[in-house]
């Protein structure tokens, strides 16, 4: 199958860069960026679970993610050399055996090729771990936006990014030819007192609207006021119920030392015989 060399253009990468730079300034000014902080802590736990000390790592993410990740790693598990990037690098360092990415990929147009570039940059038996916002993230907000747009304009307006689910994330790992691919997710359910508070947290992670098809003229005060009212009506206790799904992808660069699944038909005992033994 021929590869798509011209991925669908969904996001405005220039606007995305502005959003992420603003998020960096907000963090430096003292904003908590707790979503990035939590993601960094979970990423560190995943590294701790691997019985190995990596030597040369690349960390990709905004400062809040990187700081939380490094602070959560014990000294004896920190890679000997660390190269950090706020966004996906165009040129990779040599001889890296670990890539950790925190909430970077979900607003890029070229996700498959970016993951593949990490796979090619890693040495054999190197580990790739990436987190993205996906699944049912902001589902309540998406539904409220659709309801208000239907009422005011008779149709949907692009407002919230499309989301990648677990199956799609697994396909991304397979496309990049990672071995032992694993996908899972952490579900965060939160309540916000106002739409403004939710937007503030999205600004802290650089993930407010950067869709190419979005137009600011569709987000006046009348829309925002009705959106907040509609959203609250659909939530419990008059607060805004917010769901974030942090999807994790991990995979290893193939190496001769890695375990491989048995070939079909190579088992020494049939399953039916094993079950008979258990029953007896």
N, C-alpha and C positions, 0 to 999 in steps of 0.2 A: 504494500500500500504506500503510495507516495505521501511524503510528509507535507503538511501545510506550512509553506514558507511565509505565508502572509496571514498571521493570526487575526481573528476578529478584533476590530478596534472598539473596545467597550469603554476604556478608561482614558482620561486625559492625563497623560504622564507628567506634563508640565504642571498642571494644577495639583496633581498628586504630590509632586515634589514640594510645592508651596505648603500644602497641608502638613506634610511630614516635618518640614523645617519649622513651621509654627509649633508643632507638637514638641520639638526639641527645645525651643525657646520657653515654652510653658513649663516643661520639666525643670529647666535650669532656673526658672523663676520661682520654683517651689511647688508646682502642681504635683499631686501624688502619682498620677498615671498608674493607678492601682491595677488596671487590666494588664498592662505591660509588665508590671512588677510581679503579678501572680504568674504570668506566663513564663517569666524568667526563672521563678522558683520551681515551677513544674519541670521545666527543661533541665534544670540542675538535678532534680530527683531522677530523671530518666538516665542521665549520665552516671550518677552514683550507682544505679542498678546494674550498670555494665561493669563486669569484673575486669577492668583494664584502665590504665592511665594513658591517655592520648598524649602525643608528643607535640603535634603542630596543628592548631585548630584555627578555623575561621568562624567568627561570630558575626551574624548579620542581623541587625535590628537597631531600633532607636535606643538612645542612651539609657532610658529607664529599664528596658529589657536587659541590656548588657550588664548594667550594674547589679540588678537583682540576680541574674544568672551567676555572675562571678562571686558575689557575696554569699550565695547559697552553696557553693562548692567547697568542700573541705580542702585544706591546703595540699594534702597528699593526692588529691584527685584533679587538681587544676593542671591543664596542659602546660608543658614546658614553654611553649611559644604560642602566643595568641595574636592573630591579626583580626581587627574588627572593621566592619563596614556598616554604615547606616542603611545602605540599600545594596541590591545585588551587584557584585563587582563585574566589570567588563573583562578584566584580566585577573586571573587567579594566581595566588602564590604557588610555589612548587612544594611538593612533598607534604601535603596536608593529609591528615588521617581522620579529621573530624570537621564536619560543617554543622552548625546549629543556627537555625533561622527563626526569628520570633515575630510573627504577625507582619510579614513583609509581602508575601506572594499574593494575598487575596485581592489586591487592587492593581495587578499587573495584567497586561494583555497577553504576554508571552510565557505563561506559567510552564508549559511542557518543556520548552527549550531552556528555560532557566534551571529547572530541576536537572535536566540532562547535562547542562554545563557543570553543575556541582558534581554529578556522577563522574564526568570525565576528569575533573580536577583532583578527585580523591585518589589516593594510592590504593592498591589492592588491600582488601580487608578494612578499608576506611568506612566510617559511619556517617550517615546523613540523617539529621533530625530537623523537621520543620513544623511549625505551627501556623495555622491560618484560621481566620474567622469563616465559618461556613455553616452547613446544616440549616438549622432553624434560627440562626442569629437574626435578631430584630424582627421576628415574624409578626409580633403584635404591631410594631410600627409600620411594617409593610402593609398589613391589612387595613390599618387605620388610614394610611395615605391613599390606598386604593379606594376606600369608601368615600373619602372626602373629594377626591378627584372625580369619581363617578358622579357625585352630587353636584359639584361645581362646574365640571367641564365635560361630563358625559363620557369619560374615558381615562385610562391610566396614563400617568406622567412618570418618566424615569426619575426615581428619587433615591432608591436604595440599591446597592450593588447586588448583582446576582450571586448566589451562594453555591459553593462546591460541597457535595455531600461525601460520605465515607466511601461509597463505591467509586466515585470519580477520583478521589484522592488515591485510592488503591491503583486505579488505572494509570495515574500519573507516574507512580513508582514503577509500574511494569513497563511503561513506555520508555522510561529512562534506564531500564535493564538493571535495576537494583535487585540484589539477592535478599532473601528472607524479609520481604516487605511486610510492614505492620502498620495498620491505621487504627486509631481509636479517638475518642473525644472526651473532653471535660465539659459538662453542662453547668452554666452559671445562670441562676434565676435571681433577679433583683427587682426591687421596687424603687421607683423614682417619684419624688414629690412633684416634679414639673418637667416639661419638655426641655426647658433650658438646662436643667441639671444633667439630663441625658446627653444633650448636645455637647456640654462641657466635657464630659468623659470621652465622647467620641473624638473631640478635638485633641484631647490629651494623647490619643493613640494615632492621630493623623488620618482618621477614617471617616471624615465627613464627606459629603457628596463630591466626587470627582469624575462622574460619568460624562462622557462626551456629549450625550444627547440631552443633558440637563440644561435648563435655561432658568436663570434667576427670576425672570418675570413671573414664573409659576409659584413663587414662594413669598407672596406678600403677607401682610399682617392678617388679612382675612382668612387666608388658608391656614396659617400657623395657629390662629385662635381656634378655628373649628377643628383642626387636627388634634390639638391638645384635649379639647372637649370630647371628641369622638374616641380618642385613645383611652381617656379616663373612664368613659362609660363602658368600655369593653374590658376593663381591668377590675381587680378586686380592691375594695376599700377606697375607691376613688383615686388610687395611685396608679402610676404607669408600670405595668408588669413588663419586664424586659428579659429576654432570653439571649444569652450568648453561648454559642457552641464553638469551643476551641478544638479544632481538628488537628490531630498529630499524625505526621507521616514519618516513618523511619525505614531505612534500608541500608544494606551493606554492599560495598563493592565486592564482586565475586573474588574468591581466593581459594586455592586448592585445599587449605586447611579447614574450610567451613563444612559443616555437616550438610549432606544432600539427602533428599527424600529417596526412599527405596523405589525401584522400578516396579510398575504394576505386575503382579503375579510372582514377585520374588519372595514373598513371605513363606516361612517354613511351616506355618500352621494355618489352616483355614479358620476364619472367624467363627464358623458354625461349630468346629471342633473345640475351639477355646471356650465358647459359651457352654458346651456340654460339660467340660471339665469344671467350670464354675458352678453349674447347677448340681453336679454330683458331689 
